[in-house]
């Protein structure tokens, strides 16, 4: 019962949630009235059987400058950038997608389009079939076939990278069976196909030339893929330039000569770059969007992911849940929403936004701003006068704003926080643990927003966090159709456990703001990356002819 995405541009078919939920529950429970076969489409992470046919999107070709280069603000840090998902420690998806393409293009939380794959179909909760597009080649002229798919997926499985690959991939993939020159069956260890399916639109299933890897290509400096662009140059911490790939399957529809990724400091330097015409597009702070004027415009994308305070719970005082509860009560979330997102957000009470079927209204206000309650909890935990602690924040942007707001709010309960901004939070917080707290936009779109925080060994499960009860609740969500009655109850149970135990402190939901120069670029269409962020589809964007 997979859905069919019949065109890259126009016809995108939504997931058949109710029918699919029933189908997957039947399969998961061992109902074999249909012989255990058939196709089933998962929900909220979806399933598809995608047919081909694709053309470029956006505005009329006559408006495009074929020699145009789009300039996008993007980190190209030497510390984070590598073109191999087995070693990257940062989600540089816009660049990876430009060089490698993706098997599917994720247009929304429930909509996918075919890309390098023409069909990705859930057969049962542990089996997914993949059919690749005919005639694909890597930039080294070697074929993109089912053997290349198997090579890459099993290579990523055998080189687990908790910093760059989602835990669902590393824990879920059993093996890949080649069933034809362009077809393969992906076998999973556990019944998590509804969650695993989404990985076919992410970096976990990108394809790198096996020949290049076997020949020892240096994937810190080279990328041999089948995406719409190829690497031209890279100056670490400055810029990366990619140019149109003439071997891309849809090269005729690519309307730019290249993309230039430029690193700028978050905040006013980005705004100044947009105003001066030095860059064409950037993610910006919501509060800075008010300062923009034509031809610079912006769009706000309400994000399903939460902004949280990630916490190391290994050492006192933060090992005591009462201390974490006190910090949660001392948060003024209305002030956080105003200061971080210009008033455009909502508190994270349940783990889904209000209006989502999985939202648990019984949790509303569970940590309302209550200074007296916060002080009482600190006293019960043995800290009647508060304590000193420290926090890592990203050097600029909403993380720094959140840290400064929390620093001021927590003074009311005697908690004195020292803040250390860093350009490399992955190293300083996740790897080196230089401070026990980090306010972060947990920008992922589904259960992976939380599994990465809650499953032992996952990237963001800091300081060896392992709660078997919470971990099982995560796995229960992963095993069920997301909008079935059972799936909804599993989500709500997980929401209650998180709020009771506070392995991290939920704050407010994220809003992503993207700004661009409307005089310079057109043809904007959006896809979601693995973090649920809206990013431009780079083989459709163009520079306007003068």
N, C-alpha and C positions, 0 to 999 in steps of 0.2 A: 504494500500500500504506500510505496514511496510517492512523493509528489514530483511533478515534472517541471523543470525550469526550461522553458522553450526558447528563450532568447536572452542574450546578455543585456539587452536594453529594455525591452518593453514588458514581456510577459514573465512575471515572477509570481509563482504560485505559492500561497501561504500554506503552512503546515496544517494538515487535517487533524487538529488536536484531539477532538473527542473520540473519533474513530480510531485514531492511532493509539491513544491511551488504552482503550479497551483491548486493542490487538496486542500491545506489548504486555499488558497485565496477564492476558491469557497465555502468552508464550512463557512469561516469567514463572507463572504458576504451574506450568507443565500441561496446560490444556492442549491435547494433541488431536482435537477433532479434525483439524485440517492436515493431519499428518506431520505437524511441526514445521511445515514449510510456509510458503507465501512470503509476502513482503510486509514489513511493518515500519512505519515512519515514526521516530521518536519526536517528542515535543521539547521546546525550549532548549534546543541544541540539535534538534531537528534531524530529519532524514530527507534524502532526495534521490530521485532517479532522474538525472539531468540529461536532457537531449541537447544537441548542439545548435549551431547557427548563432552567429554573433557579428555585430557590427559596432563601430564606434558610437559613442553617445555624445550628448551635448549639442552645441550649436552648429550651424552650417559650416562645412569645411572651408568655404570661401572666406570666412572671417579669421582663419588661423594662419599664423606665420609659420611656415614649415621649418624655418631656421631658429624659431624661438626656443628659449631655455627658461623653464620655470624655476624660481628660486624660493626654496622652502627652508624655514628655520628648523633645525634638527640637531640634536647632540651628535657629534662625530668624535666623541672622546676616545683617545687612544686606550684608556683604561677599559672601556666598555665595548668598543667596536671590534667585531670579528664577523666573518661571513660564514660561520659554521655554528649551527644550533647546538652542537655538542660542547662548545666552549664559550659561547657568548654568555655574558652575565647581565644582559640588559635587553629589553624588548625593543629592538630597533626595527620594527616591522615595516615601516614605510620604505626604508632602504632595502630590507630583505625582500619584500614583495616586488619591488621594482626590478631586482636582479634575478629572482628565482620564479616569480609568479606564485600562484597558489593553485591547488587542485580545484577548489571552489572559491567563489567570491561571496563574502558574507555581507548582504545589504542591510540587514536589520537583525534583531534577535531571533527572528523566525523565518527569514527569507535568504535563500542562497541562489547563486547562479553558477552554471558550469564555467570552468576556466580551462586549466590543463586537463582536468577530468571531464568527461561528458556524462558520466553517471557515477554517483556514490549512493548506494542503496543499503539500508539496514534490512537484513534478512531475518535476524532474530536478535535478542539482547546481547549475544556474544559474537555476532557475525555481520560483517559489512563487505559488500562487493564494490569494486572500483573498476571503471572502464576508462582508459586514457584516450585522449584525442589522437586521431591518426596523424602521422607525418610530423610529430614533434621532434625537434632536435635541440640538444644543448648547444651552447655557443662554441663548443669545440667540435661540432658536427657529429657527435655520437648520438645514437637514438635515445629518445625518452620512451622507455618501454616498461613492461611489467617487471622485468628483472631489475631495472633501475629503481622502480618503486620499492620492491622488496629490499634491495641493497640499502637504500636510504632509511627506511623505517626501522629495519632491524639494526642498522648501525646506530641510529639515535637511541634505540632501546638498549643496546649493549654499551653505550657510553652515556650513562645517565647524567643529566645536567640539571640539578634542581634550581639553578639560577636562571636558566634560559628556556627550559621546557616545562610544560605543565605536568603536575604530578599524575593527572589522569592518563597521560600517555605512558609515562615510565612504569606506572603500576598496572596499566591495563593491557598493553600489547603483549600477546603471546607470540604469534608468528604470522608471516605473510605467505600465502600459498599462491604461486603463479598458476593461473588457469588458462592462459592464452597469451599471445604476443603482447596484447595491450590490456589484458584483464587479470585481476588478482582478487583474492579473498583475504580479508583481514580478520584474523581470529583473536578474540580477546580472552583474557584470563578469567574475567568475571562479567556478569551481565550489566555492563555499563555502556552499551552502544549509544544510548540516548545522549550521554555526555560526551563520549569519545567522538561521535560524529562531527562535532564542532571543530575538532582538530584538523579536519580536512580543509579548513579555511585559514589555518594558522601556520606558524613557523615549524611546528612539530612534523608536518608532512611535506615540507618543501623538498624539491628534488635537486640534488647536486650531481654533476657528472661523475659516475663511478670511475670512469677512466681517469679523470683528472685526480680524484682522490687516490686511486691506486698508483698513479705516477708521482704522488707526493706533492701536489700543488699546495702552496702555502695559503690557507684560507683566512689568514689574517691580512693578506695583501691582495688576494685574487678571489674572484667569484666566477664559477663556471656553471651557469644555470640556463633556464629556458624562459626567463621572464621577458618583459617588454624592453628592458634596458640592459646594457652591459657596463661594467666599471671602466671609467676612463682615468680618473685620478682620485687620490685621497691624501689630504694633508691633515694628519691627526690633530684634533682640537681646533681645526679651522674650517675645512670644507671637504665635501666629497662630490664628485661630478660623475654622472652616469649619462650615457648617450644611447640613442635609439638602437635597438637590436634588430637588424634586418632579417634575422632568422626566426623571430618571434612569430607564432602561428597567426597572430592578428596584426602584423606589422603595418599593413596598409591603413589600419584605422588609427594608428598612433600619430598624433598631430604635432608633436614637439620634437625638436632635435635632441633634447636632453633635459635632465633635471639637475639642479645644483642644490645640494643640502649644505646649509651654512650654519655654523654654530655661533650663537649670540647669548649673552647673559640674559636670563629670564628677567622680565620687567620692562622698565623704561627703554633700555637699549633696543628691545624688539620693536616697541612702538615707534621709536625714532627711525629704525631701519625701514619700517613700513611707510612712514611719512616721507622719508627721503627717497623712496623708490629703490632702495638697495636690496630689499627682499619683497617677495610677492605674497607670501602666506606664512602664518605662524599661529600656534596656540598662544593665547594671552590670558592674563589675569582678568577675571570678570569685572573687577572694579576699574580696570584701565580701559575697558571697552567704551565707557562713557566719554572718554576723551577723543574718540575717533571721529573723523569727518570725511565725507566723500573726497576722493574715490575709495577710501578705505572703509569697508563694511565688516560686520561680524555676524556670526550666528551662534546661538547658545544651544547646546545639545544636552538635554537632561540625561544623565547617565545612570544606569542601573547599579553601578558600583558605589560602595560607601567610602567616605573619608573616615579613617579610623586613627586611633592611637595604638600602634603596635608596641607591645610591652614585653620585656624580658621578665619572666615570672620566677626565675631561678633563685634570686636573692632577696632578702628583706630590704626594705619594707614591702616591695611590690609583689612578693610571693604571697602575701596575705590578701585574700579576695576582698576583705573589708576595706583595705586601703584603696584597691582599684575601684570599689564601689563609691568610696568617698570622692575620689577624683572624678568619677562619672557624675555624681550629684553636684559637684562644684563647677561643672561645665555649664555655661550659659549658652545653650545652643542657638537661641535667637540671635545673640550677639555674634556667634560664630558664623551663622548663615549670612548675616549682614556684612560682616567684615571679610569673609572669604569669597562669597558669591554674590555680593550686591543684593542680597535678599532673595535670590532665585534658587531656593533649595528647600529641603525639609529634613527634620531629624531622622536618624536611623533608630527606630524603636524595634520594628520587625526587620528581618534581613532583606525585605523587598519594599519597594516604594508603595505608598498608599494607593489603592486602586488595583494593585496586582492581586490575582486570586490567592496567592500564597501569603499575602499580608495578614499578620495576626494582630487584630485590633486590641486584643486583651493586653498587649504590651505597651500601648500608647502611654507615654509619660512615666515609664518605669523609673527613669532617672531624671525626673524634672529637676530644674535648678533649685537646690535646697541646701543652703550653706549650713544651717543648723544640723540637718541630717548628716552632712558630710563631716562636720566636726565631731558628732557623736560616734560615727563609725571609726574615725581616726583614734578617738579616745579608747574605744573598745579594743582596737588593735594594738594599743600601747603607745600611741603617738599623739598625746593630747596637745602638744605644742607644734605639731607638724614635723617636717623633716626636710632635708636638702636632697635634691636629686638633679639629674642632668638629662638633656635631650639633644639628639641629633636632628637637624632639619636640612632640607635641601637649600642650597644657596640661592634663594630667590623664589618668587612664586607663592603659591597657596600654602605650601608646607611651612615656609618661614612665617607667613601671616598667621597660620594656625598656632604655631609655637609661641609667637609673641602674645596672642590673645590668651592662650592657656596660661602662660607665665603670669599675666596680670590677674586672671580670674582665680588662680590657685593661691595667690598671696593672701586672699581672704580667709583661707583655712590653715595658714602657716606653712604651706608647701612652697619652698623656694627653689625655682628651676633655673639652672644655668643652661644656656642655649649655645650650641656649636653648629654654625652653618658649614656645609661641606658640598663640594661639587661631585662627590662620589659616595653617595649613601650606601650603595651596594657593598663597597669595601668597608666603610667606617662603621656602619650599623650591622648589616647582616653577616659579614665575615669576621670583622674584628671586634664587634660589640663594644665600641668605645663609649656608649651611653645606653641606658636601659629603656629608652623610649624614643619613638620616631613617629611623628604625625605624617601620614601618607595617604594619598589618593589610591585606594585599592581598586584601580580601574580594571575590573574584569566583569564579564557580563552575566555569569551564571554561578553554578556551584563552585567553579574554579576561583571565584572571588574569595571563597572561604576555605576550600580544601587546601589551598596553598598556605593558609594560616594555621590550619587545624590538624592536618594529617602529619604524623611523625615523619621526619626526614624531608618534609617539603621546604621549599625555599624560604618562606616567611614564617615558618614555625620556629621562632627564634629560641635560643638557649635550650634546645632539646625538648621543647614542649611535646607532651604526649599524654593526653587524657583519653583513656579507652572508651569512656561513655560518649564523649563528644566525637571521637573518631568514628565510632560506630554509627552515630547519627548522621555524620557526613556520608558515610558509605551507603546508608539507607536511602538518602536523597539521590545519590548517584545511580542506584539500582532501579529507580522507579520513574515512570513517565512524569514529567515535571508538573503537569496540570491535571493529572488523575486525582481522584479523592485521596488515594494513598500517598501520592506524591506531595499534595498540598499539606497533608497532616505531617509528613516527614519534614518538610520545610519548616512548619510551625514549631515542631518539636525542637529542631535545631536552633531556631530563633530563641526559644525559651531557654535552652541550655546555654547559649552564648551570653544572654543577658544575666543569667544566674551566676555563671562562673567567670565571666569577663576574661577570656583568654586574650582578647584585645578589647579596647573600649570603642564601641561604635559612636560616631559623632554626627555627621550630617551626610546626605547624599551628594555625590559629586555632580557638578555641572561643567561641561567642557565648552570653552569659547574659542572659536576659530575666526581669525581675521584675515582678509585678503584684499588685494587691490583690484577693484572691478574694472578699472581702465586697462589693466594689463592682461588679466587672465579670464578665461571663460571655459565652458564645458565642464563645470564642476558637477561631479556625481560622487557619492560617498559610499564607503564600505566601512565595516567594523573590523578593527584588528583584534588580537587575542585579549586585549584589555578592555574591549568594549568601546574604545575610542573611535570617533568618526575620523577617517583619513580619506584624502582624495584618491579616487581611482586614477592612477597616473597614466594609464594608456587611453584616457579620454580627455584629460585636461589639455588646454592649449593656450598659447600666447596670442593675443589679438593682433591682427595685422594693422599696421599704422596707416 
